[in-house]
Amino acid sequence: MTLAHADASARHVRVDLDAPGGLPDLYGDRVQLEQVVLNLVHNAVDAIAAAGRSDGHIHVVARRHAAPPRVEIGVLDNGPGIEGELADRLFDPLTTAKQDGLGLGLSICASILEAHGGRVWLHSGEPGATEFRFSLPLDRSKER
């Protein structure tokens, strides 16, 4: 979150973290999982900045779920939203809404999470309420 805050702050976007104490440890490649969070937050910052919002806000939420046992992380923003046609293709390689984007970030995030037994999805693409979520399993022993 330190890296995410630096970029957001420079662009006048507030980032809040809501992660209750006692969340279980997750197992995986720390650098890759950090890259997922950074990519989602950076995309939100870009969208808010491109929309010219002066009240940009990103809320990162982590929660434990029991069935199936997993940790779910949400990245919510008050940016311009994501159009329906684009929303259907967001995780496809070379798909981007950014003028200078390569369209690889979200597909790489999906690949990283799948390799860790998790998944990522667009929960809401509504203007002012865009939310991406991803989940990671707590018990990877069942996958072997």
URVEN-V414364 format. One record per residue. RES is the residue in three letters. PHI is phi in radians with two decimals (* if undefined). Layout:
# URVEN-V414364
((RES:PHI) (RES:PHI))
This chain:
# URVEN-V414364
((MET:*) (THR:-1.06) (LEU:-1.13) (ALA:-1.14) (HIS:-1.09) (ALA:-1.06) (ASP:-1.13) (ALA:-1.10) (SER:-1.06) (ALA:-1.09) (ARG:-1.92) (HIS:1.06) (VAL:-2.07) (ARG:-1.49) (VAL:-2.13) (ASP:-2.00) (LEU:-2.05) (ASP:-2.15) (ALA:-2.30) (PRO:-1.14) (GLY:-1.11) (GLY:1.50) (LEU:-1.12) (PRO:-1.25) (ASP:-1.16) (LEU:-1.90) (TYR:-1.97) (GLY:2.89) (ASP:-1.38) (ARG:-1.00) (VAL:-1.11) (GLN:-1.14) (LEU:-1.20) (GLU:-1.09) (GLN:-1.08) (VAL:-1.06) (VAL:-1.09) (LEU:-1.03) (ASN:-1.11) (LEU:-1.13) (VAL:-1.19) (HIS:-1.07) (ASN:-1.05) (ALA:-1.13) (VAL:-1.06) (ASP:-1.02) (ALA:-1.13) (ILE:-1.14) (ALA:-1.11) (ALA:-1.12) (ALA:-1.40) (GLY:1.27) (ARG:-1.28) (SER:-1.65) (ASP:-2.02) (GLY:-1.04) (HIS:-2.56) (ILE:-2.16) (HIS:-2.13) (VAL:-1.80) (VAL:-2.16) (ALA:-2.13) (ARG:-2.46) (ARG:-1.65) (HIS:-2.14) (ALA:-1.56) (ALA:-2.28) (PRO:-1.24) (PRO:-1.11) (ARG:-2.80) (VAL:-1.92) (GLU:-2.03) (ILE:-2.11) (GLY:-2.02) (VAL:-2.13) (LEU:-1.88) (ASP:-2.48) (ASN:-1.83) (GLY:-1.39) (PRO:-1.33) (GLY:1.56) (ILE:-2.28) (GLU:-1.14) (GLY:-0.94) (GLU:-1.11) (LEU:-1.22) (ALA:-1.00) (ASP:-1.24) (ARG:-2.07) (LEU:-0.90) (PHE:-1.65) (ASP:-1.40) (PRO:-1.01) (LEU:1.20) (THR:-1.87) (THR:-2.60) (ALA:-1.81) (LYS:-1.47) (GLN:-1.12) (ASP:-1.97) (GLY:-1.46) (LEU:-1.57) (GLY:1.38) (LEU:-1.95) (GLY:-0.97) (LEU:-1.24) (SER:-1.19) (ILE:-1.17) (CYS:-1.00) (ALA:-1.06) (SER:-1.12) (ILE:-1.06) (LEU:-1.17) (GLU:-1.09) (ALA:-1.14) (HIS:-1.70) (GLY:1.44) (GLY:-1.93) (ARG:-2.74) (VAL:-2.32) (TRP:-2.71) (LEU:-1.53) (HIS:-1.47) (SER:-2.61) (GLY:-1.92) (GLU:-1.16) (PRO:-0.99) (GLY:1.40) (ALA:-2.60) (THR:-1.32) (GLU:-2.49) (PHE:-1.79) (ARG:-2.27) (PHE:-2.47) (SER:-2.28) (LEU:-2.30) (PRO:-1.26) (LEU:-1.56) (ASP:-2.08) (ARG:-1.39) (SER:-1.13) (LYS:-1.28) (GLU:-1.51) (ARG:-1.42))
